[in-house]
Amino acid sequence: MERKKQRCDVFLKDKIILRAKELCNIYGHSQEKLKESTGVDVANLESGRNFPSVTTIAIICKFYGITLAEFFDPHNYPSKQ
């Protein structure tokens, strides 16, 4: 059976990757440290092979001791019309 192509909001994906990088910088961690500690590979996400799942984002949040709301708060996406 052929697998359905996953829908992807490229703008959202870019914001998630940017936020992960921001958190690394805020906490003085390299992307390699994040990968070693959580298994989340930001470079792999950037390549477009995988869209970050809620589980992946939750893993990042747990590592940095923040909530999902705090993860997304700075980006305000999608904006209200």
N, C-alpha and C positions, 0 to 999 in steps of 0.2 A: 504494500500500500504506500502511495506517495504521501510524504509529509507536507502538510500545509505550511506555507511560508508565514513566519511570525510577523505580525504588524509591528512597525517600529516608528516611533516619533523621534526623529533624529535630533531635534532641538532639545527634547527632554533628556535623551541619552547623553548629549553633550553637557547638559547642566548637571546631571548626576556625576559624570566623570570629573567635571570641574570641582564639584563640591567635595568629592573624595580627595582630590589633590589639595584643595584648600585645607581640609582637616589634617592631612599629612603635614602641611606647612605650619599650621597653627600649633600642632603638638610636637613639631620638630622631628617628624618621622619621614623616612624615605618611603617611596612606593614599595621598595623591597622589604622594608620592615613590616608594612601592612600585609604584604603577601606572606611573609614568613609567619606572622602572628595569626592570620585569619584565613589564609588560602585565597584571598581576593586579589586577583591580578589586574591592576588598573590598566596596564599596557595591553592585556588581552581584551579588556572591555573597549579600549580605544580603537583596537584593530577592526571592530565591528563584527567580530565572530559571534559575540554574545551580547544580548541586551541585558543590562543589570536587572535582576529580579528583585522583588520585595525582600526575599530571603537574603540576598546578597547585601542589600542596603541595610537590613536589620543587623547583619553580622558586623558591618562597618560601625553602625550606631552602638552596638554593644561594646565593641573595642574602644570606642572613644567616649563611652558613657553618656551618650545623648539619645534623645527620643527620635522617632521618625519625623515628628513635627519639627523638631529642631534641625534635622538634616535638611528638610525641604524649605524651612522658613525663609532663609535669605534669598531664595530665588523666586518666590511668589509666582509660580507657574502651575497651571495656566492662569493668567490674570483674569480678573472679573471684567465682564464687558460693561 
